[in-house]
């Protein structure tokens, strides 16, 4: 059961990067109205997503919480490394 927390942290980070990718791709120089509001709204949504997952994991115990955090950061580092090679 604790391995699922690692996978959940990894999946949340993948969703986080997908949402960031969509936010960046939706920005256009011609449409500057509401851009800051859109960026902030989506950032807050991403923060709430990871906060809810970490809260749920730490409610189960320290080990599930740390596994969730570890899964989140390992995928984050892998994606940063992968994109640095492109």
Backbone torsions as a table, in degrees:
resi	resn	phi	psi	omega
1	UNK	NA	-33.9	-177.6
2	UNK	-70.5	-26.0	177.3
3	UNK	-64.7	-26.6	178.0
4	UNK	-65.7	-30.2	178.2
5	UNK	-67.2	-37.5	176.1
6	UNK	-62.5	-45.4	178.7
7	UNK	-64.5	-40.3	179.5
8	UNK	-63.0	-42.7	177.1
9	UNK	-62.8	-39.8	178.3
10	UNK	-64.7	-44.6	-179.2
11	UNK	-65.9	-37.9	178.1
12	UNK	-63.9	-37.0	178.2
13	UNK	-69.4	-37.3	176.1
14	UNK	-62.8	-43.3	176.7
15	UNK	-63.5	-38.8	178.5
16	UNK	-59.9	-48.1	179.0
17	UNK	-67.5	-34.4	177.2
18	UNK	-63.8	-41.8	179.1
19	UNK	-66.6	-38.8	176.8
20	UNK	-64.3	-42.3	178.9
21	UNK	-60.1	-44.7	178.5
22	UNK	-65.0	-38.4	178.9
23	UNK	-62.9	-46.7	-179.2
24	UNK	-65.6	-40.9	-179.8
25	UNK	-71.5	-19.9	179.6
26	UNK	-85.1	-8.1	179.9
27	UNK	-81.1	133.2	178.1
28	UNK	-136.4	140.5	-179.2
29	UNK	-62.5	-27.3	-177.9
30	UNK	-71.7	-33.5	-177.2
31	UNK	-106.9	89.3	-177.6
32	UNK	-96.6	-5.9	-178.9
33	UNK	-78.5	129.1	176.6
34	UNK	77.2	9.4	-176.9
35	UNK	-68.0	-45.0	-179.0
36	UNK	-64.1	-42.2	178.5
37	UNK	-61.4	-41.7	179.8
38	UNK	-65.3	-44.0	-180.0
39	UNK	-63.7	-45.8	-179.1
40	UNK	-65.8	-42.2	-179.5
41	UNK	-61.7	-44.1	-179.8
42	UNK	-71.4	-34.1	176.8
43	UNK	-65.3	-43.4	178.4
44	UNK	-62.7	-38.8	177.4
45	UNK	-62.1	-43.0	177.8
46	UNK	-64.0	-41.9	179.6
47	UNK	-64.5	-39.8	178.5
48	UNK	-65.3	-39.9	-179.8
49	UNK	-59.7	-49.1	-179.5
50	UNK	-70.9	-35.0	179.4
51	UNK	-64.9	-41.7	179.6
52	UNK	-64.9	-42.7	179.4
53	UNK	-64.7	-45.4	179.4
54	UNK	-64.9	-38.3	177.4
55	UNK	-61.5	-46.1	179.8
56	UNK	-64.5	-38.9	-179.3
57	UNK	-68.0	-45.4	-179.7
58	UNK	-70.2	-21.1	173.8
59	UNK	-68.3	-28.0	177.9
60	UNK	-79.4	-22.7	-180.0
61	UNK	147.8	174.0	-178.5
62	UNK	-71.0	-42.5	-178.0
63	UNK	-62.0	-48.7	176.1
64	UNK	-60.2	-38.0	178.5
65	UNK	-64.0	-44.3	179.1
66	UNK	-68.7	-35.2	175.8
67	UNK	-65.3	-39.3	177.3
68	UNK	-63.2	-46.9	178.9
69	UNK	-62.0	-42.1	179.6
70	UNK	-65.0	-44.8	177.5
71	UNK	-60.2	-40.8	178.3
72	UNK	-61.1	-47.7	-175.1
73	UNK	-75.9	-32.7	178.0
74	UNK	-65.2	-46.0	177.9
75	UNK	-64.0	-37.7	177.9
76	UNK	-60.4	-46.9	179.8
77	UNK	-66.7	-38.2	177.8
78	UNK	-63.5	-43.2	-179.8
79	UNK	-67.0	-40.5	177.9
80	UNK	-63.0	-44.9	178.6
81	UNK	-62.6	-42.7	-179.2
82	UNK	-63.4	-42.8	-179.3
83	UNK	-72.6	-24.6	178.0
84	UNK	-72.4	-20.4	178.4
85	UNK	-83.2	-16.9	-177.3
86	UNK	-74.6	NA	NA
